[in-house]
Amino acid sequence: MTAARPYQAFSFPLNAYAHVLWLETGEVRYLHYGLFEHLDESVTTAQERSTELLFAQLPPPCRLLEVGIGVGTTLSRLVAAGYQVTGITPDASQIAYVHAQHGQALDLRLTRLEDFNPGERFDCVMFQESAQYIALDDLFDAVDRLLKPGGTLVVLDEFRNVPPAAGESLHPLTAFRQAADARGYTLHAETDVSAAARTTADWLLNRFDRYRQALLSDLALTEADIDGVNSANQRYRERYYAGDYGYALLRFSRKSTSRWQAAELDVQQSEAIRQLFGEVFGSELTPALWHWKYGDGRGRASGVWNTSGQLVAHYGGIGRPILYRGHPAAAAQIGDVMVAASERGTLSHRGPFMLAASYFLDNWMGYNKPYLLGFGFPTKRALATAARQKLYAEVGSVAELNWTPDASPLPWTWSLEPLQLSSKGWREAVNGLWAEMAPEFADGIIGIRDASWIEHRYFHRPQTAYHLLLLRHKLSRRPQGLIVLRQFDDRVEWMDWIAPRQRWPQLAQAARWAAAKLGAPRLNAWISRPWQQALLATGATESDAGVVIPCNSWSPGPTADELRDRWFLTGGDTDFK
């Protein structure tokens, strides 16, 4: 067993990587990938080539922040070259190692980038295999705070070229570029070195097998530890050679201090949200309605503040449990999208709407995010604007069906009963109907319509009253379906229904009868195409509702082709009806 070395205090598997490098070369100069010209090349040469690539993109000596210090070799070289460098890391063992190896004079800070606020700005911020561990908006929030206008951002890291699988965290290269562009950064250089970097995985697989016994004895590792590292490296090797993963250097400049700052909004900012809502829509967003939409973790919202501290944009997402092709998932209904009149002329790809929307989508929408999918009810014009900015794509449209109310007596075997929160057994009845309805959408997408959802949506929505009617068979008392109606001055809207599709014509007849009893001249309903076919034979006439169904095309998630014409949506899936 060899004597303990300082890097052995690193957490696993960094200590193992460092030990393999020491066993191979007698030193640990770097922990990052090497750029190999061939597999038999010295790892030291390959790692130096990577560092030289990075140095070639740096501005002349200046005030520089290194995010992630590794073992300190790069930082000490920067200092020797005349840079004023601050290095940050959340790992105390790395700071202890770097001070021991390179001296106490180096400016090292124990902190995450997200928490670092030194009260000064840097001329250059540099990431070397550290950007991948920080959420994109957290990263750019921090860089916005720390980098001077006109400053340089340099990133050398791994990226994804395909949508992520479960548990993967590498940033998509396209999403990184888009996030930088949306924040006002100009890309000046991009170098793809994937072919040279991927050999590192081959090198590691070979060396972990070569030094297996030394790793077991020197670091007190287990066979399972080494097998786990090899398995991870084998997976990375396969993803690199398949082209799924890549390794690239990016250099940006920051144009100027942004006029706006995007951030998450919550109840503490609800007063500012309500004020903006009133200015934009000319109506009141009451505290109760805000809470019904977003309170208790039901939704999330992003906002944009100007330099005067005024909220000038808002982008909301109201959470909705769904079945996505038969499997439980979460979606967000996008709503309350608003921009202050004073900023509405700025519809560029770096304007307030774009910042608020991209912040939401980057943080909360797509694979491995709180919401797998997004949906909403924008007009074609609104969707076209978002599509030009590559935020949305169209995946469907909504039809409006209209009927003449009909007061003809219902079949004598039918019993149409008002449903109240106090109605006995209503939850069981609704859950039973939903259990019949849900399997018919095994290849579609539908918002869950169980008793919990019905209670929140229709019994607890402030400021609005609904008529919930339960259709039963009069003799067996078996529930046949639930309809939800809302009365307007000029019509009754059939908001929602729960029943298997074969009973939808019965529900349409019941809705027409109820509309007649309410004295309405017209009954209408929204339904997403192509699901309207089951109702067109019930005396309905079809027209265009004037709204389309969008999907997220900004952050990695199910594609428009995968989602097209799969949504089942009604007026009850909105928040504004």
C-alpha positions as CSV (number, residue, x, y, z in Angstrom):
1,M,0.0,0.0,0.0
2,T,1.3,3.4,-0.9
3,A,1.4,6.3,1.5
4,A,-1.7,8.4,1.6
5,R,-1.7,11.4,-0.7
6,P,-3.7,14.6,-0.3
7,Y,-6.0,14.0,-3.2
8,Q,-7.2,10.8,-1.4
9,A,-9.4,13.1,0.7
10,F,-11.5,13.9,-2.4
11,S,-14.9,12.4,-2.6
12,F,-15.3,9.2,-4.7
13,P,-14.9,8.9,-7.6
14,L,-12.7,12.0,-7.9
15,N,-10.1,10.4,-5.6
16,A,-10.1,7.4,-7.8
17,Y,-9.6,9.4,-11.0
18,A,-6.8,11.3,-9.3
19,H,-5.1,8.1,-8.1
20,V,-5.2,6.6,-11.5
21,L,-3.5,9.7,-12.9
22,W,-0.8,9.5,-10.2
23,L,-0.2,5.8,-10.8
24,E,0.2,6.4,-14.5
25,T,2.2,9.7,-14.5
26,G,3.5,10.2,-11.0
27,E,1.6,13.5,-10.7
28,V,-1.9,14.9,-10.7
29,R,-1.9,18.1,-12.8
30,Y,-5.5,18.1,-14.0
31,L,-8.8,16.2,-13.4
32,H,-10.4,17.2,-16.7
33,Y,-10.7,15.3,-20.0
34,G,-7.7,15.1,-22.3
35,L,-7.8,15.8,-26.0
36,F,-6.1,12.8,-27.5
37,E,-4.6,12.5,-31.0
38,H,-4.3,8.7,-30.4
39,L,-5.0,6.3,-27.6
40,D,-1.3,5.6,-26.8
41,E,-0.6,9.3,-26.3
42,S,0.4,10.4,-22.8
43,V,-2.6,11.5,-20.8
44,T,-0.6,14.5,-19.6
45,T,0.0,15.7,-23.2
46,A,-3.7,15.2,-23.9
47,Q,-4.8,17.2,-20.9
48,E,-2.3,20.0,-21.6
49,R,-3.8,20.2,-25.2
50,S,-7.2,20.8,-23.6
51,T,-5.8,23.5,-21.4
52,E,-4.0,25.2,-24.2
53,L,-7.3,25.2,-26.2
54,L,-8.9,27.0,-23.3
55,F,-6.1,29.5,-22.8
56,A,-6.2,30.4,-26.5
57,Q,-9.7,31.8,-26.1
58,L,-9.1,33.9,-23.0
59,P,-8.7,37.7,-23.2
60,P,-5.3,39.2,-22.2
61,P,-4.5,39.2,-18.5
62,C,-7.5,40.6,-16.6
63,R,-9.7,40.1,-13.6
64,L,-10.9,36.4,-14.0
65,L,-13.3,34.1,-12.2
66,E,-12.6,30.3,-12.5
67,V,-15.7,28.3,-11.7
68,G,-14.5,25.0,-10.4
69,I,-10.8,24.8,-9.5
70,G,-10.0,21.1,-9.9
71,V,-6.5,20.6,-8.5
72,G,-5.5,24.2,-9.1
73,T,-3.0,23.8,-11.9
74,T,-5.0,26.0,-14.3
75,L,-5.5,28.6,-11.7
76,S,-1.8,28.8,-10.7
77,R,-0.9,29.0,-14.4
78,L,-3.3,31.9,-14.9
79,V,-1.8,33.8,-12.0
80,A,1.7,33.2,-13.4
81,A,0.5,34.6,-16.7
82,G,-0.6,37.8,-15.0
83,Y,-4.3,37.2,-14.5
84,Q,-6.0,38.3,-11.2
85,V,-7.9,35.1,-10.5
86,T,-10.5,34.1,-8.0
87,G,-11.4,30.4,-7.9
88,I,-14.6,29.0,-6.4
89,T,-15.7,25.5,-5.5
90,P,-18.2,24.0,-3.1
91,D,-15.6,21.3,-2.1
92,A,-13.5,22.1,0.9
93,S,-11.1,19.2,0.2
94,Q,-10.2,20.7,-3.2
95,I,-9.4,24.1,-1.6
96,A,-7.2,22.3,1.0
97,Y,-5.4,20.4,-1.7
98,V,-4.8,23.4,-3.9
99,H,-3.4,25.5,-1.1
100,A,-1.1,22.6,-0.1
101,Q,0.1,22.2,-3.7
102,H,0.2,25.8,-4.9
103,G,0.5,28.0,-1.9
104,Q,-1.8,30.0,0.4
105,A,-1.7,33.2,-1.7
106,L,-4.2,31.9,-4.2
107,D,-7.6,33.6,-3.9
108,L,-10.0,30.6,-3.4
109,R,-13.6,30.8,-2.1
110,L,-15.7,28.0,-0.7
111,T,-19.0,28.6,-2.4
112,R,-21.4,27.5,-5.1
113,L,-21.6,29.8,-8.1
114,E,-25.3,30.4,-7.4
115,D,-24.4,31.8,-3.9
116,F,-21.3,33.7,-4.9
117,N,-21.7,37.5,-4.6
118,P,-18.4,39.2,-4.0
119,G,-19.7,42.7,-4.8
120,E,-17.5,43.1,-7.8
121,R,-17.6,42.1,-11.5
122,F,-15.0,40.2,-13.5
123,D,-13.7,40.8,-17.0
124,C,-13.8,37.0,-17.7
125,V,-15.8,34.1,-16.3
126,M,-14.4,30.7,-17.2
127,F,-15.9,27.2,-16.8
128,Q,-13.9,24.0,-17.5
129,E,-16.1,20.9,-17.0
130,S,-18.1,22.7,-14.3
131,A,-21.0,24.3,-16.3
132,Q,-22.7,20.9,-16.6
133,Y,-23.4,20.8,-12.9
134,I,-25.4,24.1,-12.7
135,A,-28.9,24.6,-14.0
136,L,-28.8,26.9,-17.1
137,D,-30.8,29.8,-15.6
138,D,-28.9,29.6,-12.4
139,L,-25.7,29.7,-14.4
140,F,-26.7,32.7,-16.5
141,D,-28.3,34.5,-13.5
142,A,-24.9,34.3,-11.8
143,V,-22.9,35.2,-14.9
144,D,-25.1,38.2,-15.4
145,R,-24.4,39.3,-11.9
146,L,-20.6,38.7,-12.0
147,L,-19.5,39.6,-15.5
148,K,-18.8,43.1,-16.6
149,P,-20.6,44.5,-19.7
150,G,-18.3,43.6,-22.6
151,G,-16.8,40.8,-20.6
152,T,-15.9,37.3,-21.9
153,L,-17.5,34.0,-21.0
154,V,-15.5,30.9,-21.9
155,V,-16.9,27.4,-21.5
156,L,-15.1,24.1,-22.2
157,D,-17.4,21.2,-21.3
158,E,-19.5,18.2,-22.2
159,F,-22.8,18.7,-23.9
160,R,-25.7,16.6,-25.1
161,N,-26.7,16.5,-28.8
162,V,-29.9,14.5,-28.2
163,P,-32.8,14.7,-25.7
164,P,-31.8,13.3,-22.3
165,A,-32.7,10.0,-20.9
166,A,-33.8,9.6,-17.3
167,G,-31.1,10.8,-14.8
168,E,-28.9,12.6,-17.4
169,S,-27.9,16.1,-16.6
170,L,-25.6,17.4,-19.4
171,H,-26.9,20.6,-21.0
172,P,-28.0,20.3,-24.6
173,L,-25.6,22.3,-26.7
174,T,-28.5,24.0,-28.6
175,A,-30.2,25.0,-25.3
176,F,-26.9,26.5,-23.9
177,R,-26.5,28.6,-27.0
178,Q,-30.2,29.7,-26.9
179,A,-30.0,30.6,-23.2
180,A,-26.9,32.7,-23.9
181,D,-28.5,34.4,-26.8
182,A,-31.6,35.2,-24.9
183,R,-29.5,36.8,-22.2
184,G,-27.7,39.1,-24.6
185,Y,-24.4,37.1,-25.1
186,T,-22.8,36.9,-28.6
187,L,-21.1,33.7,-29.6
188,H,-17.7,34.4,-31.1
189,A,-16.1,31.0,-31.2
190,E,-17.3,27.4,-31.1
191,T,-14.9,24.4,-31.4
192,D,-16.1,20.8,-31.4
193,V,-13.4,18.5,-30.0
194,S,-15.7,15.5,-29.3
195,A,-13.6,13.1,-31.4
196,A,-10.5,14.0,-29.4
197,A,-12.2,14.0,-26.0
198,R,-14.0,10.7,-26.3
199,T,-10.7,8.8,-26.3
200,T,-10.5,9.8,-22.6
201,A,-13.3,7.2,-21.9
202,D,-11.2,4.5,-23.7
203,W,-8.2,5.6,-21.7
204,L,-10.0,5.5,-18.3
205,L,-11.6,2.1,-19.0
206,N,-8.1,0.7,-19.8
207,R,-6.4,2.3,-16.7
208,F,-9.1,1.4,-14.2
209,D,-8.6,-2.2,-15.2
210,R,-4.8,-1.9,-15.2
211,Y,-4.7,-0.3,-11.7
212,R,-7.6,-2.2,-10.2
213,Q,-5.6,-3.8,-7.4
214,A,-3.9,-0.6,-6.5
215,L,-7.2,1.2,-6.3
216,L,-8.6,-1.5,-4.1
217,S,-5.7,-1.4,-1.6
218,D,-4.7,2.2,-1.7
219,L,-8.2,3.8,-1.5
220,A,-10.0,1.0,0.3
221,L,-12.5,0.8,-2.6
222,T,-14.6,-2.3,-3.4
223,E,-14.9,-4.2,-6.6
224,A,-18.4,-2.8,-6.9
225,D,-17.0,0.8,-6.7
226,I,-14.6,0.1,-9.6
227,D,-17.2,-1.8,-11.6
228,G,-19.6,1.2,-11.2
229,V,-17.0,3.6,-12.5
230,N,-16.2,1.4,-15.4
231,S,-19.9,1.0,-16.2
232,A,-20.3,4.8,-16.2
233,N,-17.3,5.3,-18.4
234,Q,-18.5,2.5,-20.8
235,R,-21.9,4.3,-21.0
236,Y,-20.2,7.6,-21.7
237,R,-18.0,6.0,-24.3
238,E,-21.0,4.5,-26.1
239,R,-22.8,7.9,-26.0
240,Y,-19.8,9.7,-27.4
241,Y,-19.2,7.3,-30.2
242,A,-22.9,7.3,-31.1
243,G,-22.8,11.1,-31.3
244,D,-25.2,11.6,-28.4
245,Y,-22.6,13.4,-26.3
246,G,-20.1,16.0,-27.4
247,Y,-17.3,18.1,-26.0
248,A,-17.0,21.7,-27.1
249,L,-15.4,25.1,-26.4
250,L,-17.6,28.2,-26.5
251,R,-16.6,31.8,-26.2
252,F,-19.1,34.6,-25.7
253,S,-19.0,38.3,-25.1
254,R,-21.6,40.1,-23.0
255,K,-23.1,42.9,-25.0
256,S,-24.2,45.2,-22.3
257,T,-26.0,45.3,-18.9
258,S,-29.5,43.9,-19.5
259,R,-32.4,46.2,-19.1
260,W,-34.3,43.3,-17.5
261,Q,-33.8,40.4,-15.1
262,A,-35.8,37.2,-15.1
263,A,-36.6,35.4,-11.9
264,E,-39.1,33.0,-10.3
265,L,-42.2,34.6,-8.8
266,D,-44.2,33.4,-5.8
267,V,-46.7,34.6,-3.3
268,Q,-44.3,37.3,-2.1
269,Q,-44.6,39.0,-5.5
270,S,-48.3,38.4,-5.9
271,E,-49.2,42.0,-5.4
272,A,-46.9,43.1,-8.2
273,I,-48.4,40.3,-10.4
274,R,-51.9,41.4,-9.6
275,Q,-51.1,45.0,-10.4
276,L,-49.6,44.0,-13.8
277,F,-52.6,41.8,-14.5
278,G,-54.9,44.7,-13.9
279,E,-52.9,47.0,-16.2
280,V,-52.7,44.5,-19.0
281,F,-56.1,42.9,-19.0
282,G,-58.2,45.6,-17.3
283,S,-59.7,43.2,-14.8
284,E,-58.8,42.1,-11.3
285,L,-56.7,39.1,-10.4
286,T,-58.0,38.6,-6.8
287,P,-55.7,37.1,-4.1
288,A,-58.2,34.1,-4.0
289,L,-58.0,33.5,-7.7
290,W,-54.2,33.8,-7.7
291,H,-54.0,31.2,-4.9
292,W,-56.4,28.9,-6.8
293,K,-54.1,28.9,-9.7
294,Y,-50.6,29.0,-8.2
295,G,-50.9,28.6,-4.4
296,D,-49.8,25.5,-2.4
297,G,-47.4,24.5,-5.1
298,R,-50.1,24.1,-7.8
299,G,-48.2,26.2,-10.3
300,R,-45.1,28.2,-11.1
301,A,-44.4,31.5,-12.7
302,S,-41.5,33.5,-14.0
303,G,-41.3,37.2,-14.3
304,V,-39.1,39.9,-15.6
305,W,-38.1,43.1,-13.7
306,N,-36.7,46.2,-15.2
307,T,-33.8,48.2,-13.7
308,S,-36.4,50.4,-11.8
309,G,-37.6,47.3,-9.9
310,Q,-40.9,47.2,-11.8
311,L,-42.4,43.8,-12.9
312,V,-42.9,44.2,-16.6
313,A,-43.6,40.6,-17.7
314,H,-45.2,37.5,-16.3
315,Y,-45.4,33.9,-17.6
316,G,-47.5,31.4,-15.6
317,G,-47.9,27.7,-15.6
318,I,-50.7,26.0,-13.7
319,G,-49.9,22.4,-12.9
320,R,-52.2,19.7,-14.2
321,P,-51.9,16.0,-13.5
322,I,-52.4,14.1,-16.8
323,L,-52.2,10.7,-18.4
324,Y,-49.6,10.8,-21.2
325,R,-50.3,7.8,-23.4
326,G,-51.6,5.9,-20.5
327,H,-48.9,6.9,-18.0
328,P,-49.3,9.5,-15.1
329,A,-47.3,12.7,-15.8
330,A,-47.5,16.4,-15.0
331,A,-48.3,19.2,-17.5
332,A,-48.5,22.9,-17.1
333,Q,-51.3,25.0,-18.6
334,I,-49.6,28.1,-19.7
335,G,-51.5,31.2,-18.8
336,D,-51.4,34.8,-17.5
337,V,-48.8,35.6,-20.2
338,M,-48.5,39.4,-20.0
339,V,-46.1,42.2,-20.8
340,A,-46.4,45.8,-19.6
341,A,-47.6,48.2,-22.2
342,S,-44.4,50.2,-21.8
343,E,-42.4,47.2,-22.9
344,R,-44.6,45.7,-25.5
345,G,-42.7,47.1,-28.4
346,T,-39.8,45.0,-27.4
347,L,-40.8,41.7,-29.0
348,S,-37.2,40.7,-29.9
349,H,-35.7,37.4,-29.0
350,R,-34.1,39.1,-26.0
351,G,-37.2,41.1,-24.9
352,P,-39.2,40.7,-21.7
353,F,-41.6,38.1,-23.1
354,M,-38.8,35.9,-24.4
355,L,-36.9,36.2,-21.1
356,A,-39.9,35.2,-19.0
357,A,-40.9,32.4,-21.3
358,S,-37.4,30.9,-21.7
359,Y,-36.8,31.1,-18.0
360,F,-39.9,29.1,-17.3
361,L,-39.2,26.5,-20.1
362,D,-35.6,26.1,-19.2
363,N,-36.3,25.5,-15.5
364,W,-39.6,23.6,-15.4
365,M,-40.6,22.2,-18.7
366,G,-39.4,19.0,-20.5
367,Y,-37.6,15.8,-19.6
368,N,-36.5,15.5,-16.0
369,K,-38.3,18.7,-15.1
370,P,-41.4,19.3,-12.9
371,Y,-43.7,19.4,-16.0
372,L,-43.2,17.0,-18.9
373,L,-45.5,18.9,-21.2
374,G,-47.0,22.3,-21.6
375,F,-50.3,23.2,-23.2
376,G,-52.6,26.3,-23.6
377,F,-55.1,28.1,-25.7
378,P,-53.3,30.8,-27.7
379,T,-54.6,32.4,-30.8
380,K,-52.9,31.5,-34.1
381,R,-51.3,34.9,-34.1
382,A,-49.9,34.5,-30.6
383,L,-48.6,31.1,-31.4
384,A,-46.9,32.3,-34.6
385,T,-45.0,34.9,-32.6
386,A,-43.8,32.3,-30.1
387,A,-43.0,29.9,-32.9
388,R,-40.8,32.4,-34.6
389,Q,-38.8,32.6,-31.4
390,K,-38.6,28.8,-31.3
391,L,-40.6,28.6,-28.0
392,Y,-43.6,26.7,-29.3
393,A,-44.8,24.5,-32.0
394,E,-48.5,23.8,-33.0
395,V,-49.8,20.3,-32.2
396,G,-53.5,20.7,-32.6
397,S,-56.5,23.0,-32.7
398,V,-59.8,23.5,-30.9
399,A,-63.2,23.2,-32.4
400,E,-66.3,24.9,-31.1
401,L,-69.5,22.9,-31.2
402,N,-72.9,24.6,-31.0
403,W,-76.3,23.1,-30.4
404,T,-79.9,24.5,-30.1
405,P,-81.1,23.7,-26.6
406,D,-83.9,21.1,-26.5
407,A,-86.5,20.9,-23.8
408,S,-88.0,17.6,-25.0
409,P,-88.4,15.2,-22.1
410,L,-85.4,13.0,-21.4
411,P,-85.9,9.2,-21.5
412,W,-87.8,8.0,-18.5
413,T,-84.9,5.7,-17.4
414,W,-82.6,8.8,-17.0
415,S,-82.1,10.7,-13.8
416,L,-80.2,14.0,-14.0
417,E,-79.2,15.1,-10.6
418,P,-77.5,18.3,-9.4
419,L,-74.1,17.5,-7.8
420,Q,-73.0,19.4,-4.7
421,L,-70.0,19.0,-2.4
422,S,-72.5,17.6,0.1
423,S,-74.0,15.1,-2.3
424,K,-73.7,11.6,-0.9
425,G,-71.4,9.3,-2.8
426,W,-70.5,11.8,-5.5
427,R,-66.7,11.1,-5.2
428,E,-67.2,7.4,-5.8
429,A,-69.5,8.1,-8.7
430,V,-67.0,10.5,-10.4
431,N,-64.0,8.3,-9.7
432,G,-65.9,5.3,-11.2
433,L,-66.8,7.3,-14.4
434,W,-63.2,8.5,-14.7
435,A,-62.0,4.8,-14.4
436,E,-64.3,4.0,-17.4
437,M,-63.1,7.0,-19.4
438,A,-59.4,7.0,-18.9
439,P,-58.5,3.7,-20.8
440,E,-60.0,5.1,-24.0
441,F,-57.1,7.6,-24.1
442,A,-54.3,5.1,-23.8
443,D,-52.6,6.6,-26.9
444,G,-53.7,10.2,-26.2
445,I,-53.1,12.9,-23.6
446,I,-55.8,13.8,-21.2
447,G,-56.0,15.8,-18.0
448,I,-57.0,13.5,-15.0
449,R,-60.6,14.0,-14.2
450,D,-61.0,12.3,-10.9
451,A,-63.0,13.6,-7.9
452,S,-60.1,15.6,-6.5
453,W,-59.7,17.5,-9.7
454,I,-63.4,18.1,-10.1
455,E,-63.6,19.5,-6.5
456,H,-60.6,21.9,-7.1
457,R,-61.7,23.0,-10.6
458,Y,-65.4,23.5,-10.2
459,F,-66.3,23.7,-6.5
460,H,-63.3,25.8,-5.3
461,R,-62.7,28.2,-8.2
462,P,-63.4,31.7,-6.9
463,Q,-65.9,34.1,-8.6
464,T,-67.5,31.5,-10.8
465,A,-70.5,29.2,-10.4
466,Y,-71.0,26.0,-12.3
467,H,-73.8,23.5,-12.7
468,L,-72.6,19.9,-12.2
469,L,-75.2,17.3,-13.2
470,L,-74.8,13.6,-12.7
471,L,-76.6,11.4,-15.1
472,R,-77.8,8.1,-13.6
473,H,-79.8,5.1,-14.8
474,K,-83.1,5.6,-12.8
475,L,-83.5,1.9,-12.1
476,S,-80.0,0.7,-11.4
477,R,-78.8,4.0,-10.0
478,R,-75.5,3.4,-11.9
479,P,-73.7,6.6,-12.9
480,Q,-73.7,7.2,-16.7
481,G,-71.8,10.4,-16.9
482,L,-71.1,13.8,-15.4
483,I,-71.6,17.1,-17.2
484,V,-70.4,20.6,-16.2
485,L,-72.2,23.7,-17.4
486,R,-71.6,27.4,-17.0
487,Q,-74.3,29.9,-17.7
488,F,-73.4,33.2,-19.6
489,D,-75.8,35.9,-20.7
490,D,-76.0,34.7,-24.3
491,R,-75.4,31.0,-23.9
492,V,-74.7,28.0,-21.7
493,E,-71.3,26.5,-22.2
494,W,-70.8,22.8,-21.8
495,M,-67.5,23.0,-20.0
496,D,-66.6,19.4,-19.3
497,W,-67.8,15.8,-19.1
498,I,-66.7,12.4,-17.7
499,A,-67.9,9.2,-19.4
500,P,-66.7,6.6,-21.9
501,R,-67.1,7.8,-25.4
502,Q,-70.1,5.7,-26.3
503,R,-72.2,7.7,-23.8
504,W,-71.2,11.1,-25.0
505,P,-74.3,11.4,-27.2
506,Q,-76.4,10.8,-24.1
507,L,-74.5,13.5,-22.3
508,A,-75.0,15.9,-25.2
509,Q,-78.8,15.3,-25.0
510,A,-78.8,15.9,-21.3
511,A,-76.7,19.1,-21.7
512,R,-79.2,20.5,-24.4
513,W,-82.1,19.7,-22.1
514,A,-80.4,21.5,-19.1
515,A,-79.5,24.5,-21.3
516,A,-83.1,24.8,-22.3
517,K,-84.2,24.6,-18.6
518,L,-81.8,27.5,-17.9
519,G,-83.4,29.5,-20.7
520,A,-80.3,29.8,-22.9
521,P,-80.7,30.4,-26.6
522,R,-77.5,28.4,-27.4
523,L,-75.3,25.6,-26.0
524,N,-71.7,25.5,-27.0
525,A,-68.6,23.5,-26.1
526,W,-64.9,23.5,-26.8
527,I,-63.2,20.2,-27.8
528,S,-59.9,19.5,-29.4
529,R,-59.9,17.9,-32.8
530,P,-60.2,15.0,-33.7
531,W,-62.2,14.1,-30.6
532,Q,-65.2,16.1,-31.8
533,Q,-66.3,13.4,-34.2
534,A,-68.1,11.5,-31.4
535,L,-70.4,14.6,-30.9
536,L,-71.0,15.8,-34.4
537,A,-73.8,13.4,-34.9
538,T,-75.8,14.9,-32.0
539,G,-77.1,17.9,-33.8
540,A,-74.0,20.0,-33.4
541,T,-72.6,22.5,-35.8
542,E,-68.8,22.9,-35.9
543,S,-66.8,26.2,-36.1
544,D,-63.3,27.2,-35.4
545,A,-62.8,28.3,-31.8
546,G,-59.9,30.5,-32.9
547,V,-57.3,28.9,-30.6
548,V,-54.6,26.3,-31.2
549,I,-52.8,23.9,-29.0
550,P,-49.0,24.5,-28.5
551,C,-46.2,22.4,-27.3
552,N,-42.8,23.4,-25.8
553,S,-40.1,23.3,-28.5
554,W,-37.5,25.3,-26.5
555,S,-36.3,22.8,-24.0
556,P,-35.8,19.1,-24.6
557,G,-39.0,17.1,-24.3
558,P,-41.5,15.2,-26.4
559,T,-41.5,16.5,-29.9
560,A,-44.3,18.1,-31.8
561,D,-44.6,15.0,-34.0
562,E,-45.0,12.8,-30.9
563,L,-47.8,15.1,-29.5
564,R,-49.7,16.1,-32.6
565,D,-53.5,15.5,-32.3
566,R,-53.2,13.6,-29.1
567,W,-54.5,16.1,-26.6
568,F,-58.1,15.8,-25.3
569,L,-59.0,19.3,-24.1
570,T,-62.3,21.1,-23.3
571,G,-63.3,24.4,-21.9
572,G,-62.8,22.9,-18.4
573,D,-59.0,22.6,-19.1
574,T,-58.7,26.4,-19.2
575,D,-58.3,28.6,-16.2
576,F,-60.2,31.5,-17.5
577,K,-63.6,30.0,-18.1
